[in-house]
Amino acid sequence: MNHDTYDLHTHSTASDGTLTPAELVARAAAAGVTVLALTDHDTTAGIAEATAAALEHGIRLIAGVEISATWGERTVHIVGLGVAVDAPELATGLAELRTFRAWRAEEIGRRLAKHGIDDAYEGARGFSNGSLIGRTHFARLLVQRGLAADTNEVFKRFLTHGKPGHVAGQWASLEAAVSWIRAAGGQAVIAHPGRYRLTHTRLLRFIREFHNAGGAALEVVTSTHSRDDILNFARLAREQQLLASVGSDFHGPEHAWLQLGRLPPLPTSCVPVWRDWS
């Protein structure tokens, strides 16, 4: 019987989380998580620090990444679990995505300046690690400046399609994202499928194309899925012959509604993504 507690989708200051990799691991261990994946956006820079901290705290660290991809003219996220961080294809692909991210951050700053919001790029950079600057960093800045009540409002008013700071993503194809993960010895997982708000027909097409590309699993349990979502995605995972994953998408303790170690269990009808892990 497996009594481990899994969280296979988390973020640190290596991308847009607010805890360092070591702090994240310590918090996860204190919350009772025994198997943790660090899956920062388009980077594996935090894995070494997290691995060392996991040894210290007696938990298992899964090297992961969350790759930004484009499918059907929308941005989707593909988590890679158990990747070799030095695998050439993955490293090269992620480097290309980070190059685009760097340009996009500067462009968001330029567009916000035209809307009367000065020095947004410099301000967002101050919220980041200085190398990977994402939309969440801009959101935190605009909340600090009193331009919105919370980061969700910033996205709605400033950073989504048709808004002043929106810059369309130029990400990996679905096939490329899965290929990089597989070439690095990992398993590809569709992250938080309920967030994409796809019609049932398009969702099925997305899942089937992902599976055909070599994708392994569906994130069935995650912080933004309701109980009905969990049951629906558990059923879809079974029907489409995909494994099932569990991940909080934790970004930091400031999100009081989302804490490590508190996810509902994976439905017993699912085959877990960790089934064949040693």
VEXLOVO-712939 format. One record per residue (C-alpha): residue in three letters; z negated, x, y negated. Coordinates in Angstrom, 3 decimals, always signed. Layout:
residues N
(ALA, (Z, X, Y)),
...
***
This chain:
residues 278
(MET, (+0.000, +0.000, +0.000)),
(ASN, (+0.989, +1.379, -3.414)),
(HIS, (-1.871, +1.057, -5.900)),
(ASP, (-0.241, +3.025, -8.709)),
(THR, (+0.134, +1.521, -12.179)),
(TYR, (+3.588, +2.199, -13.606)),
(ASP, (+4.925, +2.310, -17.160)),
(LEU, (+8.490, +3.603, -17.106)),
(HIS, (+9.598, +3.108, -20.729)),
(THR, (+7.668, +4.743, -23.593)),
(HIS, (+8.329, +6.681, -26.797)),
(SER, (+6.725, +9.595, -28.629)),
(THR, (+7.193, +11.471, -31.896)),
(ALA, (+10.130, +13.227, -30.224)),
(SER, (+12.045, +10.078, -31.282)),
(ASP, (+10.527, +7.038, -33.025)),
(GLY, (+7.078, +6.774, -31.478)),
(THR, (+3.944, +7.530, -33.497)),
(LEU, (+1.978, +9.516, -30.875)),
(THR, (+2.861, +13.043, -29.799)),
(PRO, (+3.879, +13.369, -26.145)),
(ALA, (+0.425, +14.754, -25.289)),
(GLU, (-1.344, +11.935, -27.165)),
(LEU, (+0.825, +9.344, -25.420)),
(VAL, (-0.048, +10.742, -21.993)),
(ALA, (-3.761, +10.835, -22.819)),
(ARG, (-3.677, +7.221, -23.997)),
(ALA, (-1.744, +6.100, -20.918)),
(ALA, (-4.194, +7.842, -18.596)),
(ALA, (-7.163, +6.251, -20.400)),
(ALA, (-5.470, +2.844, -19.995)),
(GLY, (-5.179, +3.287, -16.226)),
(VAL, (-1.471, +4.162, -16.025)),
(THR, (-0.937, +6.528, -13.094)),
(VAL, (+2.867, +6.958, -13.274)),
(LEU, (+4.339, +7.297, -16.767)),
(ALA, (+7.919, +7.884, -17.898)),
(LEU, (+8.591, +9.326, -21.341)),
(THR, (+11.945, +7.879, -22.403)),
(ASP, (+12.620, +8.906, -25.990)),
(HIS, (+15.833, +7.827, -27.709)),
(ASP, (+18.693, +10.234, -26.982)),
(THR, (+16.416, +13.238, -26.473)),
(THR, (+14.309, +14.902, -23.796)),
(ALA, (+12.547, +17.164, -26.300)),
(GLY, (+9.078, +15.771, -25.542)),
(ILE, (+9.209, +16.130, -21.753)),
(ALA, (+7.731, +19.647, -21.459)),
(GLU, (+4.682, +18.769, -23.565)),
(ALA, (+4.213, +15.455, -21.738)),
(THR, (+4.477, +17.128, -18.329)),
(ALA, (+1.769, +19.642, -19.222)),
(ALA, (-0.482, +16.857, -20.517)),
(ALA, (+0.113, +14.782, -17.369)),
(LEU, (-1.130, +17.699, -15.216)),
(GLU, (-4.234, +17.899, -17.391)),
(HIS, (-4.948, +14.166, -17.118)),
(GLY, (-4.062, +13.785, -13.440)),
(ILE, (-1.181, +11.343, -13.802)),
(ARG, (+2.457, +11.616, -12.737)),
(LEU, (+5.035, +12.160, -15.480)),
(ILE, (+8.602, +11.005, -14.865)),
(ALA, (+11.144, +12.828, -17.029)),
(GLY, (+13.212, +10.166, -18.736)),
(VAL, (+15.432, +9.268, -21.659)),
(GLU, (+16.720, +6.105, -23.347)),
(ILE, (+20.421, +6.461, -24.072)),
(SER, (+22.110, +4.474, -26.832)),
(ALA, (+25.320, +2.922, -25.523)),
(THR, (+27.978, +0.523, -26.749)),
(TRP, (+29.078, -2.373, -24.558)),
(GLY, (+31.101, -5.344, -25.744)),
(GLU, (+30.807, -4.219, -29.385)),
(ARG, (+27.033, -4.277, -29.285)),
(THR, (+24.393, -1.590, -28.842)),
(VAL, (+22.588, -1.560, -25.505)),
(HIS, (+20.019, +0.866, -24.154)),
(ILE, (+20.153, +2.570, -20.769)),
(VAL, (+17.001, +4.279, -19.532)),
(GLY, (+17.348, +7.293, -17.268)),
(LEU, (+14.437, +7.978, -14.886)),
(GLY, (+13.830, +11.207, -13.021)),
(VAL, (+16.415, +13.236, -14.909)),
(ALA, (+16.730, +17.018, -14.921)),
(VAL, (+16.421, +17.760, -18.635)),
(ASP, (+18.560, +20.894, -18.387)),
(ALA, (+21.483, +19.152, -16.647)),
(PRO, (+24.573, +20.196, -18.672)),
(GLU, (+26.384, +16.841, -18.805)),
(LEU, (+23.265, +14.999, -19.973)),
(ALA, (+22.283, +17.685, -22.473)),
(THR, (+25.777, +17.786, -24.005)),
(GLY, (+26.048, +14.006, -24.208)),
(LEU, (+22.642, +13.603, -25.844)),
(ALA, (+23.435, +16.370, -28.344)),
(GLU, (+26.551, +14.445, -29.425)),
(LEU, (+24.509, +11.273, -29.913)),
(ARG, (+21.930, +13.145, -32.005)),
(THR, (+24.714, +14.551, -34.192)),
(PHE, (+25.834, +10.989, -34.914)),
(ARG, (+22.217, +9.924, -35.497)),
(ALA, (+21.813, +12.667, -38.121)),
(TRP, (+24.918, +11.504, -39.999)),
(ARG, (+23.880, +7.858, -39.688)),
(ALA, (+20.454, +8.545, -41.192)),
(GLU, (+22.034, +10.179, -44.232)),
(GLU, (+24.519, +7.307, -44.544)),
(ILE, (+21.733, +4.704, -44.374)),
(GLY, (+20.046, +6.583, -47.206)),
(ARG, (+23.250, +6.527, -49.267)),
(ARG, (+23.765, +2.794, -48.686)),
(LEU, (+20.169, +1.920, -49.554)),
(ALA, (+20.479, +4.003, -52.747)),
(LYS, (+23.433, +1.822, -53.797)),
(HIS, (+21.068, -1.133, -53.335)),
(GLY, (+18.514, +0.419, -55.704)),
(ILE, (+16.271, +2.007, -53.054)),
(ASP, (+16.135, +5.678, -53.977)),
(ASP, (+15.183, +8.666, -51.808)),
(ALA, (+15.078, +6.551, -48.653)),
(TYR, (+16.486, +9.327, -46.478)),
(GLU, (+13.867, +11.817, -47.655)),
(GLY, (+11.146, +9.215, -47.218)),
(ALA, (+12.262, +8.260, -43.710)),
(ARG, (+12.426, +11.939, -42.806)),
(GLY, (+8.749, +12.189, -43.728)),
(PHE, (+7.933, +9.572, -41.088)),
(SER, (+9.907, +11.452, -38.414)),
(ASN, (+9.686, +14.774, -36.617)),
(GLY, (+12.263, +16.037, -39.102)),
(SER, (+15.100, +16.301, -36.612)),
(LEU, (+15.647, +12.833, -35.108)),
(ILE, (+15.551, +10.168, -37.825)),
(GLY, (+16.038, +6.586, -36.673)),
(ARG, (+16.139, +3.157, -38.260)),
(THR, (+12.484, +2.651, -37.347)),
(HIS, (+11.542, +5.505, -39.675)),
(PHE, (+13.384, +3.769, -42.540)),
(ALA, (+11.607, +0.541, -41.616)),
(ARG, (+8.184, +2.184, -41.806)),
(LEU, (+9.067, +3.669, -45.183)),
(LEU, (+10.171, +0.334, -46.672)),
(VAL, (+6.992, -1.342, -45.414)),
(GLN, (+4.957, +1.435, -47.043)),
(ARG, (+6.833, +0.859, -50.319)),
(GLY, (+5.990, -2.840, -50.182)),
(LEU, (+9.593, -3.984, -49.753)),
(ALA, (+8.768, -5.929, -46.582)),
(ALA, (+5.687, -7.207, -44.785)),
(ASP, (+6.488, -5.470, -41.486)),
(THR, (+9.197, -3.502, -39.737)),
(ASN, (+10.760, -6.637, -38.227)),
(GLU, (+11.357, -7.990, -41.736)),
(VAL, (+12.922, -4.673, -42.788)),
(PHE, (+15.435, -4.885, -39.942)),
(LYS, (+16.323, -8.493, -40.813)),
(ARG, (+16.699, -7.862, -44.555)),
(PHE, (+18.081, -4.332, -44.709)),
(LEU, (+19.243, -2.783, -41.433)),
(THR, (+21.127, -5.336, -39.331)),
(HIS, (+24.802, -6.314, -39.488)),
(GLY, (+25.856, -7.441, -42.970)),
(LYS, (+22.735, -6.042, -44.666)),
(PRO, (+22.628, -3.211, -47.258)),
(GLY, (+21.518, -0.382, -44.957)),
(HIS, (+23.473, -1.297, -41.837)),
(VAL, (+25.625, +1.431, -40.297)),
(ALA, (+27.479, +0.524, -37.102)),
(GLY, (+26.544, +2.623, -34.082)),
(GLN, (+29.005, +4.960, -32.421)),
(TRP, (+27.296, +5.470, -29.095)),
(ALA, (+28.113, +6.450, -25.527)),
(SER, (+30.158, +4.109, -23.382)),
(LEU, (+28.207, +2.306, -20.650)),
(GLU, (+30.045, +4.338, -18.017)),
(ALA, (+29.285, +7.634, -19.775)),
(ALA, (+25.573, +6.856, -20.152)),
(VAL, (+25.232, +6.031, -16.460)),
(SER, (+27.315, +9.066, -15.497)),
(TRP, (+25.134, +11.470, -17.511)),
(ILE, (+21.978, +10.091, -15.866)),
(ARG, (+23.426, +10.272, -12.351)),
(ALA, (+24.736, +13.800, -12.952)),
(ALA, (+21.176, +14.764, -13.951)),
(GLY, (+19.850, +13.390, -10.645)),
(GLY, (+18.319, +10.299, -12.239)),
(GLN, (+18.400, +6.525, -11.860)),
(ALA, (+19.976, +4.418, -14.615)),
(VAL, (+18.111, +1.279, -15.737)),
(ILE, (+19.201, -1.470, -18.158)),
(ALA, (+16.401, -1.544, -20.738)),
(HIS, (+14.906, -4.869, -21.969)),
(PRO, (+17.921, -7.046, -21.006)),
(GLY, (+16.368, -10.110, -22.647)),
(ARG, (+16.711, -8.528, -26.098)),
(TYR, (+20.508, -8.551, -26.110)),
(ARG, (+20.751, -12.357, -26.316)),
(LEU, (+23.865, -12.469, -24.198)),
(THR, (+25.195, -15.699, -22.766)),
(HIS, (+24.651, -15.980, -19.017)),
(THR, (+28.333, -15.214, -18.379)),
(ARG, (+28.327, -12.086, -20.555)),
(LEU, (+24.976, -10.954, -19.155)),
(LEU, (+26.364, -11.172, -15.617)),
(ARG, (+29.452, -9.227, -16.676)),
(PHE, (+27.278, -6.545, -18.296)),
(ILE, (+25.057, -6.219, -15.219)),
(ARG, (+28.040, -6.077, -12.856)),
(GLU, (+29.839, -3.419, -14.925)),
(PHE, (+26.596, -1.426, -15.041)),
(HIS, (+26.186, -1.724, -11.260)),
(ASN, (+29.828, -0.783, -10.638)),
(ALA, (+29.349, +2.310, -12.807)),
(GLY, (+26.491, +3.426, -10.555)),
(GLY, (+23.554, +1.833, -12.355)),
(ALA, (+20.429, +1.469, -10.229)),
(ALA, (+17.959, -0.958, -11.790)),
(LEU, (+17.109, -3.725, -14.241)),
(GLU, (+13.998, -3.588, -16.427)),
(VAL, (+12.436, -6.845, -15.237)),
(VAL, (+8.984, -6.494, -16.815)),
(THR, (+8.793, -5.324, -20.424)),
(SER, (+6.819, -6.211, -23.532)),
(THR, (+9.454, -8.523, -25.024)),
(HIS, (+10.044, -10.545, -21.845)),
(SER, (+8.296, -13.880, -21.429)),
(ARG, (+7.087, -15.083, -18.027)),
(ASP, (+10.312, -17.079, -17.670)),
(ASP, (+12.351, -13.980, -18.612)),
(ILE, (+10.569, -11.964, -15.934)),
(LEU, (+11.312, -14.558, -13.259)),
(ASN, (+14.929, -14.864, -14.423)),
(PHE, (+15.576, -11.112, -14.413)),
(ALA, (+13.778, -10.715, -11.084)),
(ARG, (+16.208, -13.245, -9.634)),
(LEU, (+19.206, -11.510, -11.245)),
(ALA, (+18.080, -8.114, -9.931)),
(ARG, (+17.919, -9.534, -6.395)),
(GLU, (+21.257, -11.348, -6.652)),
(GLN, (+23.040, -8.322, -8.113)),
(GLN, (+21.409, -5.932, -5.630)),
(LEU, (+19.631, -3.890, -8.276)),
(LEU, (+16.193, -2.334, -8.135)),
(ALA, (+13.574, -3.540, -10.624)),
(SER, (+11.703, -1.501, -13.235)),
(VAL, (+8.599, -1.977, -15.376)),
(GLY, (+8.202, -0.519, -18.872)),
(SER, (+6.277, -1.428, -22.001)),
(ASP, (+8.654, +0.142, -24.572)),
(PHE, (+5.456, +1.418, -26.194)),
(HIS, (+5.992, +3.075, -29.588)),
(GLY, (+2.423, +3.466, -30.821)),
(PRO, (-1.047, +1.906, -31.044)),
(GLU, (-0.286, +0.202, -34.371)),
(HIS, (+1.465, -2.562, -32.399)),
(ALA, (-1.751, -4.349, -31.424)),
(TRP, (+0.081, -6.884, -29.231)),
(LEU, (+1.609, -4.125, -27.110)),
(GLN, (-0.736, -1.738, -25.337)),
(LEU, (-0.301, +0.619, -22.414)),
(GLY, (-1.547, -0.474, -18.995)),
(ARG, (-1.390, -4.207, -19.714)),
(LEU, (+1.982, -5.242, -18.336)),
(PRO, (+2.163, -8.125, -15.876)),
(PRO, (+2.966, -7.108, -12.291)),
(LEU, (+6.479, -6.880, -10.943)),
(PRO, (+7.300, -10.055, -8.972)),
(THR, (+6.833, -9.432, -5.258)),
(SER, (+10.413, -10.552, -4.601)),
(CYS, (+11.717, -7.427, -6.384)),
(VAL, (+12.507, -4.049, -4.869)),
(PRO, (+10.854, -1.547, -7.229)),
(VAL, (+12.825, +1.330, -8.697)),
(TRP, (+10.163, +3.720, -7.334)),
(ARG, (+10.609, +2.547, -3.735)),
(ASP, (+12.130, +5.817, -2.534)),
(TRP, (+10.260, +8.204, -4.836)),
(SER, (+8.405, +10.893, -2.914)),
***
